[in-house]
Amino acid sequence: MQARPLRLGINVDHIATIRNARGGRHPDPVRAAQLAIAAGADGITAHLREDRRHIRDDDVARLMAEIDKPLNLEMAATEEMLKIALATKPHAACIVPEKRTERTTEGGLDAAGQHDHLAPFVARLNEAGIRVSLFIAAEPAQFEAAARLRAPVIEIHTGAWCDALLGGHRGQADAEWRRICDGAQMASDLGLEVHAGHGLDYASAETIAALPQIVELNIGHFLVGEAVFNGFGTVIRTMRTAMDRGRLRASS
């Protein structure tokens, strides 16, 4: 199939993590978002967690007011977060699982097992003109559930694949990669727009960019870490170049 353009979404959560470690307003995640856009990002992602451990409510308001690219608000399926999303009207809302005890999102949303709980959230967001995505593992039952829920977008959780690659577990990495490839094709066949993210670095982003069904990668923590050494704009341009190399393979 002909590969569609591949978008890069930059997650600014961990700029806010650094800020919150000391308090105050520095470093500013909104400034980071503006720098990311100037360096080639197609959109910004921010996860407003229940405990506000990184992104805060005023960050979301400022992002909506001060950036000129789409905002993807990551959120748990709670009444509090639904109310905030409906009030702020981001371009997109990605529903993710959330536990207070986790350092980062540990796995995909169980869209199949939580269908009845998720259905009213997806419906309300859709009705408000907010593009809904579900952050799910590459499992057939989850893609089928996303389609039944009428979520137009899914984001494949790539964490298990990335962890296996970094750990040198080749057999596990190969198995996870096969699931991602098969899952991206199945999701596309179901009429879902396919995004991917979690744990991606330059090499894994270049690899996954070759899958023609995927139209957006969302990347944050790796780039924030690399920016300490090389600058935020530089690492985003380097990521964009890696993704473009991978995308060329999808079109060849």
N, C-alpha and C positions, 0 to 999 in steps of 0.2 A: 504494500500500500504506500501511497505518497505520504511522506512525513509532513505533518503540519508544523508551523513555527513553534519553537520550544521557548516557553517563557521561564524567567527566573524570578521567583519570589524570595525576598530576603526577610528572615525572621529576626526581629530586633529585641526579643525577650532578654537575651543575656547581656545586652548593653545595660538594660534596666537592672539585671542582677548585680552587675558591678556597681552601679549607682547606689542601689539599696544596701550594699554591704557597708557603706559608710554614711548613707543619708545624703540629704541635699538634692541637687539637680544635675550633678555631673558624674558620669557622662550622660548626655541627654539622648534617649532613644529616638526622639523626633529628629534631632540633628543627624543621627546615624541613618535614619530612614531617608532623609534628604540627600546625604552623601551617597547612599546606596543607589538611589534613583539617578543621580548625576553620573554614577559609574556604570549604569546600564541595567539596573533592576527594573523589571516590568511591574512589580507590585511589592507590597509590604505585608508581612504577617505579624500579628501580635496576639499572644495568648493571655487573656484576662482570666487568671485563676481565681478560684474561690478565696484563697488566702492572700491574694495580691502579692505573691512572693517576688514577682518581677514587674510586669506591666501593671500600671495602676489606672484607675478610671480616668484621671485627667490626661494620661498618656493617650488613651483612646480618643478622647475629645480633641486633643491637639493634633493627633495624626489625621483625623478627619478634616480638620481645618487647615492644616499646614502642608500637606503633601498633595502632589498632583497626579498620583498614580493610585490604582485600586488598593483598598485596605481589606485584607482577609482577616477577620476576627475569629481566632480559635476560641472555642467555648465549650463548656460542659452543658449537657441537656438539663438545665435547672431553670426554675421560674425566674430567679434573679438574673441569670445571664440572658434569658430570652427577653426580659424587660429592657435590659441595657441594649441589646442588639436592635430591638424594635425602635428604641429611642434614638440611637445613633445612626442607624441605617448604613452600615458598611456595605461595600460592594458585594462581599461574600462572607459567609459564616461557615467555618469548618467545625463540625461537632466532633469532639474528641472525648475519650474516657479520661477520668481525672480522679486521682487519689491523693489525699494530703500527704501520705507517707512516701510517695515516689519522688525521686529527684527529677526525673523527666518522664514523659509519657512512655509507659512500659510496654504497651501493646496496642493492638487495634481495638476499635469500638466493636462491641458485639451487636451489630445491627440486626442479626437474625434472632438472637435471644431477647433483645429489648425492643422488638418491633412496636408493640403497643405503647410503650413509654415514649419512643422516639417519634411516632407518627404525628402527634399534635405539634411538636416542635418544628418538624420539617414543614408541615402544612402552614403554620403561622409565618415562618420565615419566607417561604415561597410566596405566600399571599402579599407580603410586604415588599416583594421585589428584591429580596436579598438572596443571592445565589448560594444554595446550600451544598456543602460537600461533607462526606462522611469519611473519617480517617480510619481505614479498616485494613486488616491483614489480607493477603492475597489468597483468599479462600472462596471457592464457588458459592457457598451458602451466604457469605457476606455480600457478594456482588448481587446475587439474586434478591437479597433483602433490600439493598439500596435501590434497586429498580422498583420493587414493590412500594417502597416508601416515597417514590417519586423525587428522590434526591438527584439532581442533574449531574452531580460531580462526585467522584470518589478519589480519595488520596490513598495510595498504597503505602502502608507502613514498611519502610525498607530497613528498619533497625536490625532485625535478625540477620539479614544478608550482610549488612555493613559490619556488624560485630564479628561474624564468622570470617569475613575477609581480613579484618584487622588482627584477629586471633590466629590466623594461619590455618584455619580448619577448612581445608579445601573441599572435602566431601560435603560438609554441611553448607558451605557457601554455594557450591554448585546446585545443591537441591533447592536452596532458597531462591537462587537465581531462576531456576526453572519454574518455580511457583510464580515469581514475579512476571516472567515472560508469558506464561499461560494465562495468568490473571489479567494482565493488561489486555490481552486479546479478547478474553471472555467479557470483560467490562465494556470494551469498545463495541463488541457484538451486541451487547444489551442496550446500546445507545447511551452509555455513560461517558462523560468526559473524564479522562484519566490523568490524575496528577500523582506525584510520588514525593516522598521525603522522609527524613529521620536518619541521622548518622552519616549522611553523604559527605564525601571529601572530593578532591579534584578527580582522583582516579575512578571512584565509583560513580560520580556524576557523569563523567565522560562515557563510561560503559552504559549506564542506563539511558543516556541521551540517544543511543542508537535504536531504542525501541520506538517505532513510529507512532504507536498508539498514545504514548505519553506526551502531553502538551504543556506540562508545567512541573518544575521541580521547586520545592520549598526547602531552603537551606539556611541555617542560622548558626548553631553553636560552633561548628568547625571554622566558619569564616570569622566569627568574633575572636576565637583563639588565635587564628593566623594573623589577624589584624594587629595584635599586640606587637608582632615582629615586623610586619610589612605594610601596615596601613590599611584602612577599611576599603578605600577606593581601589587600591592595587589588588587586593585579594578578590574583590568582586569582579574586576576585569579579568583576572586570571581564571576565575570560575567560569565566566561567560565564554572565554576562549576554549576551555576544556569541553564545555557543553557543545559548543559549535563544532569542535572536532568530532565528537560523538555523533552529532546530528548529521554530519556529512556522510557517515557510514550508513545511516538509515536511508539516505536518498540515493545511495550508489547501487 
